[in-house]
Amino acid sequence: MNLWQCFVMVAQHSSISKAARALAQSQSTTSRQLAMLEDELGYLLFDRPDKGKGLSITGHGLRLLPKAKLAMSTVERLEEEALFLFDDQPDDIKIAIPDMLPKLVGAKLCARLWRKWPSLEIHIYHPSLFETYRLIQQQKIDFGIILSEPYPLMNIQFEAIGRCEFGIYTHIDHPAAAIEKPTFTALIPYRFFLPLSSHSGASVLENQKVSLNMSYTQSFEQAMLLTSESLGCAALPKAIVKQASHLVNDQLIELPIYTVPGLLTYTIELANLQLYPHQEIRAEILNELTQILKKTDY
């Protein structure tokens, strides 16, 4: 037990017995520690009155007490920080944010994490939506943002952080745009774009065959640009089309396809291996991403 902590507790309680109870130790141990400190300093910190009366702090003790309290508080904070630094904080983290979300999300996340952990090394990746699964499985990233799956992978931890709404888009001059009441069946003859599949069998989304000519791209942005050239149709996050209106010159239209309510709305989740050891930093990332997505126009 720190001798200075003993001094502070005795000063607060004006009693060795009460200080001993607060320190969860015997009265004799507390008395001996106080005597050891006074021997080291060469002067008394407390006047010992007659039996039955409380201790009274000396002038020397009064001058030392504020500094001792400050030192104890500093030591406590240092111990907490040291335990966190060496027991829970990783040296670096790798996070995959697919392009269904604005790249600004990654920048905001870094800013918030660095305010708390300035020395943390953060790597932000922008793989295709389905590649994120493979990267998590191969442990090439620590965290990935994905769309919720009805049949999630084993050994993966998921937490919801937001929602993403999709639409079916085509160019205003594409034949599909002229269909009065378009359905998914009506799109079968036309080329349909989706982000590159992972070839891992990880995502059921990649196995949805909407047309006879499924063409895969590396990202939603590429699918959108190909669609803007009147080359086919694409399932796109509505936010991407809205934010990139300057790239497609407002030539894309959303097909009013009738679907079951919520069919094209997906839960966005943070995914990581269940064995990821640093759960405190994971909880922080989860909280920050949830707050960022609440305030992000996407």
ZILINWO-V721071 format. One record per pair of residues at least 24 apart in sequence whose C-alpha atoms are under 7 Angstrom apart, sorted by sequence separation. I is the first residue (numbers start at 0). GAP is how many residues later the second one is. D is the distance in Angstrom with one decimal. If there is no record, write none. Layout:
I | GAP | D
I | GAP | D
This chain:
5 | 24 | 6.7
186 | 24 | 6.2
187 | 24 | 5.6
190 | 24 | 6.9
192 | 24 | 6.9
194 | 24 | 4.9
227 | 24 | 6.0
194 | 25 | 5.8
183 | 26 | 6.7
5 | 27 | 6.9
6 | 27 | 6.3
98 | 27 | 6.4
5 | 28 | 6.6
91 | 28 | 5.6
92 | 28 | 6.4
93 | 28 | 6.1
94 | 28 | 6.2
95 | 28 | 5.9
96 | 28 | 6.1
97 | 28 | 5.0
194 | 28 | 6.9
90 | 29 | 5.9
91 | 29 | 4.3
92 | 29 | 5.2
93 | 29 | 4.7
94 | 29 | 5.1
95 | 29 | 4.5
96 | 29 | 5.1
97 | 29 | 5.4
193 | 29 | 6.3
2 | 30 | 5.9
90 | 30 | 6.3
91 | 30 | 5.6
92 | 30 | 6.3
93 | 30 | 6.1
94 | 30 | 6.1
95 | 30 | 5.6
97 | 30 | 5.5
192 | 30 | 5.5
2 | 31 | 6.8
95 | 31 | 6.6
97 | 31 | 5.2
2 | 34 | 6.2
95 | 36 | 6.6
14 | 39 | 5.7
13 | 40 | 5.7
14 | 40 | 5.8
191 | 40 | 5.6
192 | 40 | 6.2
193 | 40 | 6.4
13 | 41 | 5.1
190 | 41 | 4.7
191 | 41 | 4.9
192 | 41 | 4.8
193 | 41 | 6.8
13 | 42 | 6.6
189 | 42 | 6.1
190 | 42 | 6.4
191 | 42 | 5.5
95 | 45 | 6.9
10 | 46 | 6.8
94 | 46 | 6.0
93 | 47 | 4.8
94 | 47 | 6.0
95 | 47 | 6.3
96 | 47 | 6.3
97 | 47 | 6.8
93 | 48 | 5.2
94 | 48 | 4.7
95 | 48 | 4.5
96 | 48 | 5.5
92 | 49 | 6.1
93 | 49 | 6.4
94 | 49 | 5.6
95 | 49 | 6.3
152 | 49 | 6.8
170 | 56 | 6.2
173 | 56 | 5.4
7 | 57 | 6.7
169 | 57 | 5.7
170 | 57 | 5.4
172 | 57 | 6.6
169 | 58 | 7.0
170 | 59 | 5.0
238 | 59 | 4.4
7 | 60 | 6.8
169 | 60 | 6.9
7 | 61 | 6.6
169 | 62 | 6.3
169 | 63 | 4.6
3 | 64 | 6.5
133 | 64 | 6.8
168 | 64 | 5.6
169 | 64 | 6.6
167 | 65 | 6.9
168 | 65 | 5.4
128 | 66 | 6.9
129 | 66 | 7.0
133 | 66 | 6.9
167 | 66 | 5.7
168 | 66 | 6.4
4 | 67 | 6.7
127 | 67 | 6.3
129 | 67 | 5.7
130 | 67 | 5.1
167 | 67 | 4.6
168 | 67 | 7.0
127 | 68 | 6.5
129 | 68 | 5.3
166 | 68 | 5.7
167 | 68 | 6.4
132 | 69 | 6.5
165 | 69 | 6.4
166 | 69 | 5.6
165 | 70 | 5.4
166 | 70 | 6.4
165 | 71 | 4.3
166 | 71 | 6.0
164 | 72 | 5.8
165 | 72 | 5.4
129 | 73 | 6.7
163 | 73 | 6.7
164 | 73 | 6.1
181 | 73 | 6.9
181 | 74 | 6.7
182 | 74 | 5.3
181 | 75 | 5.3
182 | 75 | 6.6
176 | 78 | 7.0
171 | 79 | 5.9
170 | 80 | 5.7
171 | 80 | 5.9
170 | 81 | 4.6
171 | 81 | 6.0
169 | 82 | 5.5
170 | 82 | 6.1
168 | 83 | 6.3
169 | 83 | 5.7
168 | 84 | 5.5
169 | 84 | 6.7
168 | 85 | 4.4
167 | 86 | 5.6
168 | 86 | 5.7
166 | 87 | 6.2
167 | 87 | 5.6
127 | 90 | 5.8
127 | 91 | 5.3
166 | 97 | 6.8
165 | 98 | 5.2
164 | 99 | 6.0
165 | 99 | 6.0
164 | 100 | 4.4
163 | 101 | 5.7
164 | 101 | 6.4
162 | 102 | 6.9
163 | 102 | 5.3
162 | 103 | 5.7
163 | 103 | 6.3
162 | 104 | 4.4
163 | 104 | 6.4
161 | 105 | 6.0
162 | 105 | 5.1
161 | 106 | 5.0
159 | 107 | 6.5
160 | 107 | 5.8
159 | 108 | 5.8
160 | 108 | 5.4
159 | 109 | 4.3
160 | 109 | 6.6
158 | 110 | 5.2
159 | 110 | 6.4
157 | 111 | 6.1
158 | 111 | 5.3
157 | 112 | 5.7
158 | 112 | 6.8
157 | 113 | 4.7
156 | 114 | 5.5
157 | 114 | 6.9
155 | 115 | 6.5
156 | 115 | 5.3
155 | 116 | 5.6
156 | 116 | 5.7
155 | 117 | 4.6
156 | 117 | 5.0
147 | 118 | 6.3
154 | 118 | 6.0
155 | 118 | 5.2
146 | 119 | 6.1
147 | 119 | 5.2
154 | 119 | 5.5
98 | 120 | 6.6
99 | 120 | 6.8
146 | 120 | 5.8
147 | 120 | 6.0
98 | 121 | 6.5
146 | 121 | 4.7
147 | 121 | 6.1
145 | 122 | 5.8
146 | 122 | 6.0
144 | 123 | 6.8
145 | 123 | 5.3
144 | 124 | 5.7
145 | 124 | 6.5
144 | 125 | 4.8
145 | 125 | 6.9
143 | 126 | 5.8
144 | 126 | 6.2
142 | 127 | 6.7
143 | 127 | 5.2
142 | 128 | 5.6
143 | 128 | 6.6
160 | 128 | 6.6
161 | 128 | 6.5
142 | 129 | 4.8
160 | 129 | 4.7
141 | 130 | 6.0
161 | 131 | 6.4
135 | 136 | 6.5
99 | 137 | 6.1
135 | 137 | 6.9
99 | 140 | 6.7
108 | 179 | 6.7
108 | 180 | 6.7
104 | 187 | 6.9
88 | 189 | 6.5
87 | 190 | 5.4
88 | 192 | 6.8
100 | 197 | 6.8
